[in-house]
Amino acid sequence: MKELAKALLAARKEMGKLVNNAKNPHYRSNYATLDEVIRVAQEPLANAGICVLESTAVISESNTTVQKLVLQEVESGDSHQSTLPLICKDPSNPQQLKSAQTYARRMLWTAAAGLAPEDDDGNAASQGTSKAQPDQDPLALLKPHEAAIIVFAASLGTIIEGVHELPTSWLKDPHKLIEKANDYAAKNTVTKEVAK
């Protein structure tokens, strides 16, 4: 684990800024595509001696399809595995399943590489306050942290595709939700050491 951690730190120093390079007109938001995330992360990881392995699997006990990402430090064999369930309304629909897979891959790569996309509305960073202002839209505050919030919500049994689907009660204190979601993501995204 020590060698993987050192290599990951070296790779993160080389990584450029992750840019929200696509627009979702349905939700009026911007996001970084999977291609953009891989573009920013892959070469620095490889230069640091980290191999990225991806796979999709079905967990037979729960009949759940999951996406896996393994970071392996080549010299030492140290590795960590991250896993996310593929969540879609109709798992028998190949287009929905592929969309869920792409989304999970993007979240796994972003978390494993320690990347954070730029703030897509600019307001959250410019407020300089820890409490929501009365005129601030909670969804606008939550949007830059959407990937972590989706994973956190799933851990509590609430399956959502975006922050716009959060229960109203969750929107009362967006800063607390952001803190809890980011803490959960930091502690649980890369959690399993893979046997050498």
One Martini backbone bead per residue (centre of mass of N, CA, C, O) as a GRO file, in nm:
protein
  196
    1MET     BB    1   0.054   0.064  -0.018
    2LYS     BB    2   0.289   0.266  -0.003
    3GLU     BB    3   0.364   0.271  -0.309
    4LEU     BB    4   0.091   0.360  -0.418
    5ALA     BB    5   0.070   0.625  -0.261
    6LYS     BB    6   0.323   0.757  -0.381
    7ALA     BB    7   0.239   0.736  -0.679
    8LEU     BB    8  -0.026   0.896  -0.652
    9LEU     BB    9   0.099   1.161  -0.563
   10ALA     BB   10   0.273   1.201  -0.816
   11ALA     BB   11   0.039   1.203  -1.020
   12ARG     BB   12  -0.128   1.443  -0.902
   13LYS     BB   13   0.093   1.661  -0.964
   14GLU     BB   14   0.055   1.621  -1.293
   15MET     BB   15  -0.229   1.701  -1.299
   16GLY     BB   16  -0.463   1.861  -1.441
   17LYS     BB   17  -0.735   2.026  -1.519
   18LEU     BB   18  -1.072   1.973  -1.475
   19VAL     BB   19  -1.308   1.998  -1.737
   20ASN     BB   20  -1.614   2.113  -1.829
   21ASN     BB   21  -1.699   1.976  -2.165
   22ALA     BB   22  -2.016   1.951  -2.103
   23LYS     BB   23  -2.369   1.946  -2.173
   24ASN     BB   24  -2.686   1.946  -1.986
   25PRO     BB   25  -2.987   2.056  -2.090
   26HIS     BB   26  -3.188   1.923  -1.892
   27TYR     BB   27  -3.009   2.043  -1.624
   28ARG     BB   28  -2.829   2.288  -1.673
   29SER     BB   29  -2.528   2.156  -1.712
   30ASN     BB   30  -2.198   2.071  -1.633
   31TYR     BB   31  -1.939   1.832  -1.750
   32ALA     BB   32  -1.717   1.566  -1.724
   33THR     BB   33  -1.606   1.349  -1.922
   34LEU     BB   34  -1.458   1.053  -1.950
   35ASP     BB   35  -1.241   1.143  -2.151
   36GLU     BB   36  -1.140   1.381  -1.975
   37VAL     BB   37  -1.059   1.223  -1.726
   38ILE     BB   38  -0.857   1.036  -1.869
   39ARG     BB   39  -0.678   1.257  -1.991
   40VAL     BB   40  -0.581   1.368  -1.710
   41ALA     BB   41  -0.495   1.077  -1.562
   42GLN     BB   42  -0.343   0.850  -1.725
   43GLU     BB   43  -0.050   0.952  -1.771
   44PRO     BB   44   0.033   1.013  -1.475
   45LEU     BB   45  -0.014   0.725  -1.378
   46ALA     BB   46   0.184   0.584  -1.571
   47ASN     BB   47   0.438   0.754  -1.490
   48ALA     BB   48   0.399   0.631  -1.180
   49GLY     BB   49   0.323   0.311  -1.215
   50ILE     BB   50   0.006   0.303  -1.289
   51CYS     BB   51  -0.244   0.070  -1.324
   52VAL     BB   52  -0.555   0.044  -1.505
   53LEU     BB   53  -0.837  -0.155  -1.410
   54GLU     BB   54  -1.129  -0.284  -1.581
   55SER     BB   55  -1.468  -0.395  -1.479
   56THR     BB   56  -1.748  -0.615  -1.518
   57ALA     BB   57  -1.997  -0.737  -1.278
   58VAL     BB   58  -2.170  -1.005  -1.112
   59ILE     BB   59  -2.348  -1.034  -0.819
   60SER     BB   60  -2.505  -1.317  -0.732
   61GLU     BB   61  -2.649  -1.265  -0.457
   62SER     BB   62  -2.785  -0.973  -0.584
   63ASN     BB   63  -2.787  -0.923  -0.891
   64THR     BB   64  -2.542  -0.716  -0.935
   65THR     BB   65  -2.410  -0.466  -1.125
   66VAL     BB   66  -2.060  -0.386  -1.161
   67GLN     BB   67  -1.800  -0.149  -1.132
   68LYS     BB   68  -1.445  -0.173  -1.181
   69LEU     BB   69  -1.142  -0.037  -1.015
   70VAL     BB   70  -0.785  -0.071  -1.057
   71LEU     BB   71  -0.499   0.014  -0.872
   72GLN     BB   72  -0.157  -0.053  -0.990
   73GLU     BB   73   0.154  -0.101  -0.872
   74VAL     BB   74   0.391  -0.246  -1.058
   75GLU     BB   75   0.640  -0.309  -0.876
   76SER     BB   76   0.479  -0.408  -0.599
   77GLY     BB   77   0.149  -0.472  -0.643
   78ASP     BB   78  -0.008  -0.264  -0.536
   79SER     BB   79  -0.369  -0.241  -0.448
   80HIS     BB   80  -0.689  -0.096  -0.553
   81GLN     BB   81  -1.047  -0.119  -0.511
   82SER     BB   82  -1.331  -0.012  -0.696
   83THR     BB   83  -1.699   0.004  -0.643
   84LEU     BB   84  -1.999   0.022  -0.853
   85PRO     BB   85  -2.314   0.038  -0.916
   86LEU     BB   86  -2.545  -0.026  -1.171
   87ILE     BB   87  -2.781   0.232  -1.235
   88CYS     BB   88  -3.107   0.143  -1.364
   89LYS     BB   89  -3.431   0.106  -1.462
   90ASP     BB   90  -3.334  -0.104  -1.716
   91PRO     BB   91  -3.111  -0.365  -1.728
   92SER     BB   92  -3.217  -0.485  -2.018
   93ASN     BB   93  -3.114  -0.215  -2.130
   94PRO     BB   94  -2.833  -0.142  -2.304
   95GLN     BB   95  -2.831   0.170  -2.299
   96GLN     BB   96  -2.867   0.206  -1.992
   97LEU     BB   97  -2.624   0.035  -1.906
   98LYS     BB   98  -2.408   0.200  -2.057
   99SER     BB   99  -2.467   0.465  -1.912
  100ALA     BB  100  -2.407   0.358  -1.625
  101GLN     BB  101  -2.117   0.274  -1.687
  102THR     BB  102  -2.005   0.549  -1.766
  103TYR     BB  103  -2.075   0.689  -1.502
  104ALA     BB  104  -1.913   0.501  -1.315
  105ARG     BB  105  -1.638   0.542  -1.447
  106ARG     BB  106  -1.623   0.846  -1.397
  107MET     BB  107  -1.638   0.829  -1.088
  108LEU     BB  108  -1.395   0.639  -1.041
  109TRP     BB  109  -1.175   0.807  -1.179
  110THR     BB  110  -1.214   1.067  -1.018
  111ALA     BB  111  -1.164   0.946  -0.736
  112ALA     BB  112  -0.892   0.791  -0.780
  113ALA     BB  113  -0.747   1.069  -0.885
  114GLY     BB  114  -0.858   1.327  -0.728
  115LEU     BB  115  -1.079   1.477  -0.886
  116ALA     BB  116  -1.209   1.815  -0.971
  117PRO     BB  117  -1.426   1.991  -1.106
  118GLU     BB  118  -1.518   2.266  -1.208
  119ASP     BB  119  -1.707   2.524  -1.136
  120ASP     BB  120  -2.017   2.573  -1.314
  121ASP     BB  121  -2.110   2.868  -1.163
  122GLY     BB  122  -1.901   3.022  -0.948
  123ASN     BB  123  -2.061   3.081  -0.677
  124ALA     BB  124  -1.951   2.890  -0.459
  125ALA     BB  125  -1.656   3.016  -0.457
  126SER     BB  126  -1.748   3.335  -0.421
  127GLN     BB  127  -1.894   3.350  -0.138
  128GLY     BB  128  -1.723   3.279   0.135
  129THR     BB  129  -1.935   3.081   0.275
  130SER     BB  130  -2.091   2.829   0.490
  131LYS     BB  131  -2.369   2.958   0.430
  132ALA     BB  132  -2.663   2.979   0.300
  133GLN     BB  133  -2.823   3.182   0.111
  134PRO     BB  134  -3.142   3.265   0.051
  135ASP     BB  135  -3.076   3.292  -0.282
  136GLN     BB  136  -2.969   3.011  -0.289
  137ASP     BB  137  -2.932   2.728  -0.473
  138PRO     BB  138  -2.893   2.413  -0.366
  139LEU     BB  139  -2.832   2.273  -0.642
  140ALA     BB  140  -2.591   2.457  -0.716
  141LEU     BB  141  -2.417   2.363  -0.473
  142LEU     BB  142  -2.431   2.043  -0.536
  143LYS     BB  143  -2.335   1.987  -0.834
  144PRO     BB  144  -2.012   1.971  -0.791
  145HIS     BB  145  -2.095   1.702  -0.585
  146GLU     BB  146  -2.263   1.472  -0.725
  147ALA     BB  147  -2.101   1.208  -0.714
  148ALA     BB  148  -2.084   1.190  -0.401
  149ILE     BB  149  -2.392   1.205  -0.348
  150ILE     BB  150  -2.480   0.950  -0.497
  151VAL     BB  151  -2.314   0.753  -0.326
  152PHE     BB  152  -2.425   0.836  -0.050
  153ALA     BB  153  -2.722   0.777  -0.109
  154ALA     BB  154  -2.684   0.474  -0.176
  155SER     BB  155  -2.580   0.401   0.116
  156LEU     BB  156  -2.893   0.487   0.218
  157GLY     BB  157  -3.102   0.385  -0.025
  158THR     BB  158  -3.076   0.631  -0.235
  159ILE     BB  159  -3.173   0.647  -0.568
  160ILE     BB  160  -2.987   0.848  -0.798
  161GLU     BB  161  -2.892   1.057  -1.092
  162GLY     BB  162  -2.929   1.334  -0.927
  163VAL     BB  163  -2.977   1.616  -0.734
  164HIS     BB  164  -3.276   1.664  -0.845
  165GLU     BB  165  -3.370   1.379  -0.677
  166LEU     BB  166  -3.375   1.483  -0.408
  167PRO     BB  167  -3.493   1.511  -0.122
  168THR     BB  168  -3.608   1.790   0.031
  169SER     BB  169  -3.477   1.738   0.315
  170TRP     BB  170  -3.174   1.749   0.193
  171LEU     BB  171  -3.186   2.079   0.119
  172LYS     BB  172  -3.161   2.241   0.393
  173ASP     BB  173  -2.830   2.147   0.416
  174PRO     BB  174  -2.596   2.152   0.180
  175HIS     BB  175  -2.324   2.166   0.336
  176LYS     BB  176  -2.364   1.907   0.501
  177LEU     BB  177  -2.399   1.716   0.261
  178ILE     BB  178  -2.126   1.769   0.131
  179GLU     BB  179  -1.955   1.677   0.370
  180LYS     BB  180  -2.065   1.388   0.395
  181ALA     BB  181  -2.012   1.296   0.101
  182ASN     BB  182  -1.703   1.352   0.095
  183ASP     BB  183  -1.633   1.173   0.333
  184TYR     BB  184  -1.743   0.911   0.218
  185ALA     BB  185  -1.577   0.906  -0.044
  186ALA     BB  186  -1.295   0.911   0.094
  187LYS     BB  187  -1.351   0.636   0.266
  188ASN     BB  188  -1.507   0.441   0.016
  189THR     BB  189  -1.393   0.427  -0.278
  190VAL     BB  190  -1.105   0.326  -0.165
  191THR     BB  191  -1.120   0.001   0.014
  192LYS     BB  192  -0.972  -0.244  -0.144
  193GLU     BB  193  -0.747  -0.486  -0.110
  194VAL     BB  194  -0.558  -0.660  -0.332
  195ALA     BB  195  -0.432  -0.940  -0.396
  196LYS     BB  196  -0.107  -1.039  -0.509
   0.00000   0.00000   0.00000
